């Protein structure tokens, strides 16, 4: 009898563990959707930030919808048909841009080709001498018209980086889909007021000549398409630091995950650029970038691959233990990376993002 009882207890324990994992999967999705809903609501009350927030949030919204649909297929397969994505192709493409140069379907050459194509489209559609839109504050790039096209949040016909018809429709489809996904699990998005004053002055939106702008930015040996890529990295870093972190409010977990995914791929992308141009290793700009990539904090962050996967996806492997709904990031840092802690990793993220922002801002031809 005791043997049967112990087997029954083990089965019950396993069932309870699976229920806990499923609950945490859903909690992660719910937290993310509540975060983007609250960010969107907050931006509506700040006309100066409204456009920029929509642009920089788009790839992360696409990731949340994509991963949310995957969770829905696995947990509630009969309810997937209730969610229709009018912009499914664009959402899939936007989700991949979060990976920067780590996108295995494109990698370095594929992303460069994307920006060469975008350059041709911009040159044909924009007036001569005004073929690059910038969202910039204190010399820090938040978005460009080309990065918006790459991340699917903007279209050429708008001529500026301020979202108009396409951007509104695309943003609405993502937001609507996120809400529908959550409702299939029996929940509705919840809006939490965020301290928008913490954003400070909004980035200025300007248009200029891409060739003139890039004459003094980055290394002269870099092709213009690579400089476009570096502006995407710069915008992703600055968005995390100056758009997401200051107003995170009760959304510590979603913001941590967005920042960790961003810093991981930014470091990998910059390391890829460094490896492709070893002859430029001693230039001031490359030296500054290398000092960040090779810092102990950055080296540690790049080593936490399992944590990156858990920040990107919702499904939690049943092999993980020590998780809890009320732990920082549900205990995923400590569970996936023994010897690490949420507090230490979060501090390293802030340090490395700030260092990258400074290094990218000062990366000018000298």
Secondary structure as UniProt FT lines:
FT   HELIX           2..44
FT   HELIX           47..75
FT   HELIX           77..82
FT   TURN            86..87
FT   HELIX           88..97
FT   TURN            98..99
FT   HELIX           100..102
FT   TURN            104..106
FT   HELIX           107..125
FT   TURN            128..129
FT   STRAND          132..137
FT   TURN            138..139
FT   STRAND          140..144
FT   HELIX           145..150
FT   TURN            151..152
FT   HELIX           156..158
FT   HELIX           165..184
FT   TURN            185..186
FT   HELIX           196..199
FT   STRAND          204..208
FT   HELIX           210..214
FT   TURN            220..221
FT   HELIX           224..239
FT   HELIX           240..244
FT   HELIX           245..247
FT   TURN            249..250
FT   HELIX           252..276
FT   HELIX           278..280
FT   TURN            281..282
FT   HELIX           284..293
FT   HELIX           296..303
FT   HELIX           305..312
FT   TURN            318..319
FT   TURN            325..326
FT   HELIX           328..331
FT   HELIX           332..336
FT   TURN            338..339
FT   HELIX           342..361
//
